[in-house]
Amino acid sequence: MGNQEEMLIQKISEIYGDISNLPSLCPSKEVDMLFTELVLTCIPPVSTDVSKLSKEVQDMRCKLIKLCGEAEGLMESHYSDMLACYDNPLDHFDLFPYYSNYLKLSQLEYTLLATYVPSSPPTRVAFVGSGPLPLSSFVLAARHMQEAQLHNYDLDAAANARARLLVRGDPDMAARMEFHTADILGVTHELRGYDVVFLAALVGISHDDKVRVIEHLAHHMAPGAVLVARSAHGARAFLYPVVDPAADLRGFEVLTVHHPTDEVINSVIIARKPHGGHAAGAAVMRPCKCCEMMQGFHHFGQGSIMEEITLEELPS
C-alpha cells in the first residue's frame, strides 16, 4: 500500500469514527459538515482497489456505506417534505444542495445512452431505488425523455408517498411518473415491458445483494433492453458499492463504463441484455477525442475516464 493510499484510508477512518459517534444522521450542521468532508476526501482520483484492502478496512467501508445510505435517505426525506410545501414542488428543486450534481449525472447517463444505444428514444423506463426525492427520474423525464413513462420502484411506502406529492402541481409529470412499492426481486413479468432500467447506487448495499438484483434483472428484462447501473471507482467506493463490469453483470453485454473525475460521484455502466440469452465477450473502447459523446460531456464541464475492458464470454 502506497503512502498516499495509507493517508487516504487513515483520513476516511477518522471521519468514519466521527460519523459513527453522531447521535443522529438527520440533516444538521455537524452531519452536513462531516459528510461534506468525507465526500471531498474521496473525490480526488486515487488508484485504490478496495477489493484488495485488509479485512478491517473492508468492514469499515461496508459500515460507512450503510451510514452514507441512511444519511442520504434522511436528507432526501427532509428536502422532499420541504419541497412538498410549494404549489409546484418541481419548480424549486434547486433548493436541494446537490441538485446540480443530479443534473450532471442525468446528462451523463442520457448522453451515454444516446451514444451507445442510438435507436429510438425509450418510451418505458424503470428506476429501481427511487427514494423519497427521485431527482434522477424527474430530471430525465423533464429534460431528456419528455415522451417516456417512468416507473419508480422503492421498498419504502413512505418514500413513495413523499415522491407522489412532488408531482401534484405538474399534470404532465403526474401522468408520466408512476410509483411502485415493491422489492424488485419480486417484480418479474413487468420488467419485460421496459426499454431501459436504471439501478440506483444504493440498491443492494452489500455486494452479494447487488449481484442478486442484477441477476434478477438479467433474467426478467426483455432481450435488447438496456441496464444503466451506477457504481463507484477508486476512493469513491468508500461512499457507494462497486459493480464489477467483468464479474457482476453476467447476462448482460457491457457497452461502456464511465468514471467521472469531478463532483459527480457515481460511475455509470451501460449494459444490454443480448438477444438469444447469452452475453458474448464485449470490448469497451476508449473513444477518440472528436467523439460526439465527449463533446457532450465537455459542454457542461464533465471530467471523465473511459475504461477499456475486455469481457470473457459470460453465461446468462
Secondary structure, DSSP 8 states (H G I E B T S, - for coil): --HHHHHHHHHHHHHHHHHHT-S--SS-HHHHHHHHHHHHHH-S-----GGGS-HHHHHHHHHHHHHHHHHHHHHHHHHHHHHTTSSSGGGGGGGSTTHHHHHHHHHHHHHHHHHHS-SS--SEEEEES--SS-HHHHHIIIII-TT-EEEEEES-HHHHHHHHHTTTT-HHHHHHEEEEE--GGG--GGGGG-SEEEE-TTSSSSHHHHHHHHHHHHHHS-TT-EEEEEE--GGGGGTS----TTTT-TTSEEEEEEE--SS---EEEEEE--TTS-B---EE----TT-HHHHHHHTTT---EE--EE---B--
